[in-house]
Amino acid sequence: MQTMERMFAEHTEIGEEDRLWLSSFVREWHVLADTSFSDLILWVPDVDDNVFWAIAQRRPVTGPTALEEDVVGSEIRYEPDSLVVEAYLSREICETSNNKLQAGIPVDVLAIPIIRHDEVIGILERHTNRMGVRAPGAMEDAYLRIADMLSDMVWHGDFPIDPPSDPTLSPHVGDGLILARAEGLMEYASPNAVSAYRLLGLVGDLIGDNLWSLTEEGLGAQVQPVEPTHARFDGMAGGEYEAENSAGSMRLRILPLTRDSECVAIVALCRDITDLRYRDRELQTKNAMIRETHHRVKNNLQTVSALLRLQSRRATSPEAKNDLNDAMSRVQSISIVHEILSRSIDEAAEFDEIADTILQMVGDMAASSGVVRVTREGSFGLVPAKVATSLSLIMTELCQNAIEHGLESGDGAVRVVPQRQEDGGLILDVVDQGVGLADDFRLFHTDSLGTSIVATLAADLHGDFTLFNNPDGVGATSRVVIPAETLAL
């Protein structure tokens, strides 16, 4: 798609709406390539309409290629005999005489002008390798009928059909194809389509049955649109659906084929997704178990925190009371992380929510000793769940250290300043306006438990921990640097 956008910008005057339409067409044209057994090339006119550029190419998965080379970026320049030029000027579908040789391969070529709002915005070329063509049969006849109807829709700007397909989940022609009349009577079903229906419990053949009633009533399947905006399952409008019963699951994509705005036939692409849905349910069960585990850990930690609070109230020694309060803060910070993680199945957490909850807790606990404002300036962004607990403990310890030692448990302000780097790393500064560090302070020659915890956790995260006085001579800054590799999602 980037190549298309670049060539649109460099060589054409096609408007933004038509560019988006052509891009959507290229995302959906695999249906035409596979039903026509043909290579497709999309040409667009240059600013000079005697020149045309190949901006996209598609090979079929149902037959041999007719084009040995990739032609994207090629041009047709002042060649009045070219089939592309003929289709552009005549505004009619043009074709070569049978079995024209290309690189020694007999090839049929069809050029289809794409007309929107009475303007030719592109030309679609179909190249069919006749050397490897299939022997005529029911599949070939049905596929080519569909290809002819799709080509007519392309000519009139009626293809692609809304809504767009899902590139990862939507069925393709090779997964299973059904051709039905407009009212739903099935005229052809590929072997893979029959297999998909048999996995849902079909006994017998599909031909002659009604697509809608057989799927919903005959198989007892619950048919739900993939998107709420899709039409009901009756084929009058395009859409994607999932049919599920006790035997299995199937995804259906309905493509109404139209002529003069009237539906003349239905193509249903179908894909067995029983295994996929089984794995989805397993994943949902595991995710629910993970959330429940986080929830239970959070509850247990809150119980531990409550016990520490009770013990702190009964302690008579100021040193013991302070130690118990510090332990309670550490347990609560871990509990907060598990509470946030219990709400999501993601492997990463928006750490700002965790940080703000912890900072409120730290501020509340500091209020007993003085008026302390703890604020966050900047964003942590997404943090892997496996890093969140360590980072929350680091931030808690740094804030407590700033309040107890920097502000000496008095009044003041503490700023938490996270900075995400361009490479994804994180610099976390905790800044106080307190007394600062003594001249003989040595970070790794202190008996502070909090400092030791931060140093150990920072090392576990492959980061660095430093302490330094602020440049203005007031207060100090604690800095932890965590590399991008540790924070990679």
C-alpha positions in Angstrom: 0.0 0.0 0.0 2.9 2.4 0.6 4.0 1.8 -3.0 0.5 2.7 -4.2 0.4 5.9 -2.1 3.8 7.0 -3.4 2.9 6.4 -7.0 -0.5 8.1 -6.6 1.4 11.2 -5.3 4.2 11.1 -7.9 2.3 10.3 -11.1 -1.5 10.9 -10.9 -4.1 13.5 -10.3 -6.6 11.0 -8.8 -8.6 12.5 -6.0 -8.4 11.3 -2.4 -11.8 9.6 -2.4 -10.9 7.6 -5.6 -7.4 6.7 -4.1 -9.1 5.3 -1.0 -11.6 3.4 -3.2 -8.7 1.9 -5.3 -6.8 0.9 -2.2 -9.9 -0.8 -0.9 -10.4 -2.5 -4.3 -6.8 -3.9 -4.1 -7.5 -5.3 -0.6 -10.5 -7.2 -2.0 -9.5 -8.2 -5.5 -8.2 -11.6 -4.5 -11.7 -12.9 -5.0 -11.6 -11.9 -8.7 -8.0 -13.3 -9.2 -8.9 -16.7 -7.7 -12.3 -17.1 -9.5 -10.8 -16.0 -12.9 -7.6 -18.1 -12.4 -5.8 -14.9 -13.5 -3.1 -12.5 -12.6 -4.4 -9.0 -12.0 -2.6 -5.7 -12.7 -4.0 -2.3 -11.7 -3.0 0.6 -14.0 -3.7 4.2 -13.3 -3.4 7.2 -15.8 -0.5 9.6 -15.3 -1.0 13.4 -15.3 -0.2 12.9 -19.0 -3.0 10.5 -20.0 -0.9 9.0 -22.7 1.1 7.3 -19.9 -0.1 4.6 -17.5 1.5 3.2 -14.4 1.2 -0.3 -12.8 0.6 0.3 -9.1 -0.5 -3.1 -7.9 -0.4 -6.8 -8.9 -2.1 -10.0 -7.7 -1.4 -13.6 -8.6 -4.1 -16.3 -8.3 -3.8 -19.1 -5.8 -6.1 -21.3 -7.8 -4.0 -21.6 -11.0 -0.6 -20.9 -12.6 0.7 -17.4 -12.9 0.8 -15.8 -16.4 3.4 -13.2 -15.4 6.9 -14.4 -14.4 8.0 -10.9 -13.4 6.6 -8.3 -10.9 5.4 -5.4 -13.0 4.6 -2.9 -10.3 6.3 0.4 -11.2 6.2 -0.4 -15.0 4.8 2.1 -17.4 3.0 2.2 -20.7 4.1 5.3 -22.5 2.6 6.5 -25.8 1.5 3.0 -27.0 -1.8 3.5 -28.8 -2.0 -0.2 -29.6 -1.9 -1.2 -25.9 -5.0 -2.9 -24.6 -4.8 -0.7 -21.5 -4.9 2.5 -23.7 -7.8 1.0 -25.8 -9.9 0.3 -22.7 -9.2 3.7 -21.2 -10.2 5.6 -24.4 -13.2 3.4 -25.3 -14.4 3.0 -21.8 -15.3 -0.6 -22.8 -13.9 -4.0 -21.7 -11.3 -5.0 -24.3 -9.6 -8.4 -24.9 -6.8 -9.8 -27.0 -7.2 -12.6 -29.5 -7.0 -16.0 -27.9 -3.7 -17.3 -26.7 -1.4 -14.4 -27.2 2.2 -15.4 -26.3 3.9 -13.8 -23.3 7.4 -15.1 -22.6 6.4 -18.2 -24.6 3.3 -18.8 -22.5 -0.2 -18.6 -24.2 -2.1 -15.9 -22.3 -5.5 -14.4 -22.6 -5.7 -10.7 -21.6 -8.7 -8.7 -20.6 -8.6 -4.9 -19.9 -11.4 -3.5 -17.8 -11.9 0.3 -17.3 -12.9 1.2 -13.8 -15.5 3.9 -14.0 -16.6 6.0 -11.0 -18.6 9.2 -11.2 -18.4 8.9 -15.0 -14.5 9.1 -14.9 -12.1 6.3 -15.7 -9.9 6.2 -12.6 -8.0 3.0 -13.5 -7.7 0.0 -15.7 -7.7 -3.6 -14.4 -5.9 -6.1 -16.6 -6.6 -9.9 -16.3 -3.9 -12.2 -17.6 -4.9 -15.9 -17.8 -2.3 -18.6 -18.4 -3.9 -20.9 -20.9 -1.1 -23.5 -20.7 -2.1 -24.6 -17.2 -5.8 -24.0 -17.6 -8.0 -26.5 -15.8 -10.2 -28.9 -17.8 -13.8 -27.6 -17.9 -15.9 -28.8 -15.0 -18.5 -27.6 -12.5 -15.9 -25.7 -10.5 -14.4 -24.0 -13.5 -17.8 -23.1 -14.9 -19.0 -21.6 -11.6 -15.8 -19.8 -10.9 -15.7 -18.2 -14.4 -19.4 -17.2 -14.1 -18.5 -15.4 -10.9 -15.4 -13.8 -12.4 -17.5 -12.5 -15.3 -20.1 -10.9 -13.0 -17.3 -9.4 -10.8 -15.6 -8.0 -13.8 -18.8 -6.3 -14.9 -19.1 -4.9 -11.3 -15.5 -3.6 -11.5 -16.3 -1.9 -14.8 -19.2 0.0 -13.3 -17.5 0.8 -10.0 -19.7 -1.6 -7.9 -16.8 -3.7 -6.6 -15.5 -3.9 -3.8 -18.6 -4.6 -1.8 -19.1 -3.1 1.7 -18.3 -3.9 4.4 -14.5 -4.6 3.9 -13.1 -8.0 4.8 -10.9 -8.8 7.8 -7.4 -9.6 6.3 -6.8 -12.3 9.0 -10.1 -14.0 9.6 -12.3 -13.5 6.4 -12.6 -16.6 4.3 -11.0 -16.7 0.8 -12.1 -18.6 -2.3 -9.8 -21.5 -1.5 -11.4 -21.9 1.9 -14.8 -22.7 0.4 -17.2 -21.1 -2.1 -20.9 -21.4 -2.7 -22.7 -19.8 -5.7 -26.4 -19.3 -5.1 -29.3 -17.5 -6.8 -30.4 -14.2 -5.4 -33.1 -15.9 -3.4 -30.5 -18.2 -1.8 -31.0 -21.5 -3.8 -27.5 -23.0 -4.0 -26.3 -23.9 -7.5 -22.7 -24.8 -6.8 -20.6 -25.6 -3.7 -16.8 -26.3 -3.8 -15.5 -29.4 -2.1 -14.1 -27.3 0.8 -17.4 -25.6 1.3 -19.2 -29.0 1.5 -16.5 -30.1 4.0 -17.1 -27.0 6.1 -20.9 -27.7 6.2 -20.3 -31.3 7.0 -18.3 -30.3 10.1 -21.5 -28.5 11.2 -23.5 -31.8 10.8 -24.7 -31.6 7.2 -25.9 -34.9 5.8 -26.4 -34.9 2.0 -25.6 -32.3 -0.6 -25.8 -28.5 -0.6 -27.0 -28.2 -4.2 -30.7 -27.3 -4.4 -31.0 -26.3 -0.8 -31.6 -22.7 0.4 -28.4 -21.2 1.8 -30.2 -19.2 4.5 -32.7 -21.8 5.7 -30.2 -24.7 5.6 -27.6 -22.9 7.7 -30.0 -21.5 10.3 -32.8 -24.1 10.4 -31.4 -27.3 8.8 -28.2 -27.3 10.9 -29.7 -25.5 13.9 -26.9 -23.0 13.8 -26.9 -19.6 15.5 -25.9 -17.1 12.8 -24.6 -13.8 14.1 -23.2 -10.9 12.2 -19.5 -10.3 12.9 -20.2 -6.5 13.2 -23.4 -5.2 14.7 -23.9 -2.9 11.7 -24.0 -5.9 9.2 -27.4 -6.7 7.7 -29.4 -9.8 8.8 -28.4 -13.1 7.3 -30.5 -13.0 4.1 -28.0 -12.1 1.4 -29.6 -8.8 0.3 -26.5 -7.0 1.6 -22.9 -7.9 2.0 -21.6 -8.9 5.4 -19.7 -11.4 7.5 -21.3 -13.9 9.8 -20.4 -16.7 12.2 -22.5 -19.8 12.3 -22.1 -22.0 15.3 -23.9 -25.1 16.6 -22.8 -27.9 19.0 -20.7 -29.5 16.2 -18.6 -26.6 15.2 -18.2 -23.0 14.0 -18.0 -21.5 10.5 -17.3 -18.0 9.2 -19.3 -16.9 6.2 -18.7 -13.9 4.0 -21.7 -13.0 1.8 -21.0 -11.1 -1.5 -24.1 -10.1 -3.5 -23.4 -9.9 -7.2 -25.3 -7.1 -8.9 -26.2 -5.9 -12.3 -27.8 -2.5 -12.7 -28.1 -2.2 -8.9 -30.1 -5.4 -8.7 -28.8 -8.6 -7.0 -28.6 -11.4 -9.5 -26.5 -14.0 -7.6 -24.9 -14.6 -4.2 -21.4 -15.7 -3.5 -20.8 -17.2 0.0 -17.2 -17.7 1.0 -17.0 -20.1 4.0 -14.2 -21.2 6.4 -14.3 -23.7 9.2 -13.1 -21.9 12.4 -14.0 -24.6 14.9 -10.4 -25.0 16.1 -10.0 -21.2 16.2 -13.0 -20.7 18.3 -12.0 -23.5 20.6 -8.6 -21.9 21.1 -10.3 -18.5 21.7 -12.5 -20.0 24.4 -9.4 -21.6 26.0 -7.6 -18.3 25.9 -10.6 -16.5 27.5 -10.7 -19.1 30.2 -6.9 -18.6 30.9 -7.4 -14.8 30.9 -10.2 -15.1 33.4 -8.0 -17.3 35.6 -5.2 -14.8 35.4 -7.5 -11.9 36.3 -8.9 -14.0 39.2 -5.4 -14.7 40.4 -4.5 -11.0 40.4 -7.7 -10.3 42.3 -7.0 -12.9 44.9 -3.4 -11.8 45.3 -4.7 -8.2 45.8 -7.2 -9.3 48.4 -4.5 -11.3 50.3 -2.1 -8.4 50.2 -4.8 -6.1 51.5 -5.3 -8.5 54.4 -1.5 -8.4 55.1 -1.6 -4.6 54.9 -4.5 -4.5 57.4 -2.6 -6.8 59.8 0.5 -4.5 59.6 -1.7 -1.5 60.3 -3.1 -3.2 63.4 0.4 -4.2 64.6 1.6 -0.6 64.0 -1.1 0.8 66.2 -0.1 -1.5 69.0 3.6 -0.8 68.7 5.1 1.4 71.4 8.5 1.9 69.9 8.6 4.8 67.3 11.2 2.8 65.3 9.0 -0.2 65.2 6.0 1.9 64.2 7.9 3.5 61.4 9.2 0.1 60.1 5.7 -1.3 60.1 4.3 1.7 58.3 7.1 1.4 55.6 6.3 -2.3 55.2 2.6 -1.5 54.9 3.3 1.0 52.1 5.3 -1.6 50.2 2.6 -4.2 50.5 -0.1 -1.7 49.4 1.9 -0.6 46.4 2.1 -4.2 45.2 -1.6 -4.6 45.9 -2.4 -1.6 43.7 -0.5 -3.2 40.8 -2.5 -6.4 41.1 -5.7 -4.5 41.4 -5.1 -2.7 38.1 -3.9 -5.9 36.4 -7.0 -7.7 37.5 -9.2 -5.4 35.4 -7.4 -6.3 32.1 -6.1 -9.2 30.1 -3.3 -7.2 28.5 0.3 -8.0 29.1 1.0 -4.3 29.6 -0.5 -1.7 31.9 -1.0 2.1 31.7 1.3 2.9 34.6 0.0 6.4 35.1 -3.1 5.0 36.8 -1.0 2.9 39.1 1.4 5.8 39.8 -1.4 8.2 40.7 -3.0 5.7 43.1 0.3 5.1 44.8 1.1 8.8 45.1 -2.2 9.4 46.7 -1.5 6.7 49.2 2.0 8.1 49.9 0.6 11.6 50.4 -2.1 10.3 52.8 0.4 8.5 54.9 2.7 11.6 54.9 -0.1 13.8 56.0 0.3 12.6 59.6 3.7 14.2 59.9 3.3 17.4 57.8 1.7 19.0 54.8 3.3 17.2 51.8 2.2 17.5 48.2 3.2 14.6 46.0 2.5 15.2 42.3 3.3 13.6 38.9 4.7 15.5 36.0 4.8 13.5 32.8 3.7 10.1 31.7 5.0 6.6 32.3 3.1 5.2 29.3 2.6 1.5 28.8 4.7 -0.7 31.1 4.9 -4.6 30.8 3.0 -6.3 33.6 6.2 -8.1 34.6 7.9 -4.8 35.3 5.0 -3.0 36.9 5.4 -4.4 40.4 9.2 -3.6 40.6 8.6 -0.1 39.2 5.8 0.6 41.7 8.0 -0.4 44.6 10.8 1.7 43.3 8.5 4.8 43.1 7.1 4.1 46.5 10.5 3.8 48.2 11.9 6.9 46.4 8.8 9.0 47.5 9.1 7.8 51.1 12.8 8.5 51.1 12.2 12.0 49.8 9.6 12.7 52.5 11.4 11.1 55.4 15.0 12.2 54.7 14.7 15.0 52.1 11.9 16.9 53.8 12.8 15.4 57.2 9.1 14.4 57.7 8.1 18.1 57.5 6.1 20.2 55.1 7.1 20.5 51.4 6.6 19.1 47.9 7.8 16.0 46.1 7.6 15.8 42.3 7.6 12.5 40.4 8.9 13.1 36.9 8.7 10.2 34.4 10.3 10.7 31.0 9.9 8.2 28.2 12.8 8.3 25.8 12.7 8.0 22.0 14.0 4.5 22.1 11.3 3.4 24.6 13.5 3.7 27.8 12.4 5.4 31.0 14.0 8.0 33.2 12.2 8.4 36.6 13.2 11.4 38.7 11.8 11.9 42.2 12.6 15.5 43.2 12.3 17.1 46.6 13.0 20.7 47.9 14.4 19.5 51.2 17.8 19.6 52.8 19.7 17.8 50.1 22.5 15.3 50.4 25.4 15.6 52.8 28.8 16.3 51.3 30.1 12.9 52.4 27.0 11.0 51.2 27.8 7.8 49.4 24.9 6.0 47.8 26.2 2.4 48.3 27.6 3.1 51.8 24.3 3.7 53.5 22.3 1.4 55.8 18.9 2.6 54.5 16.7 -0.4 53.7 14.6 1.7 51.2 17.8 2.7 49.3 18.9 -0.9 49.2 15.5 -2.1 47.9 15.6 0.5 45.1 19.2 -0.4 44.1 18.4 -4.1 44.0 15.2 -3.6 42.0 16.9 -1.3 39.6 19.6 -3.8 39.0 17.0 -6.5 38.4 15.5 -4.3 35.7 19.0 -3.8 34.2 18.8 -0.1 35.1 20.8 2.4 37.0 20.1 4.2 40.3 21.7 7.6 41.3 21.1 10.3 43.9 22.4 13.9 43.5 21.7 17.4 44.7 19.6 19.7 42.6 21.5 22.2 40.5 19.9 25.2 42.4 21.3 23.9 45.6 17.8 23.2 47.2 16.9 19.6 47.7 17.9 16.4 45.9 16.9 14.2 43.0 16.6 10.4 43.0 17.0 9.0 39.5 16.3 5.5 38.1 17.0 4.8 34.4 15.4 1.7 32.9 16.5 0.6 29.4 14.2 0.1 26.5 14.9 -3.6 26.4 13.4 -4.1 29.8 10.2 -2.1 28.8 9.8 -3.7 25.4 6.2 -5.0 25.0 
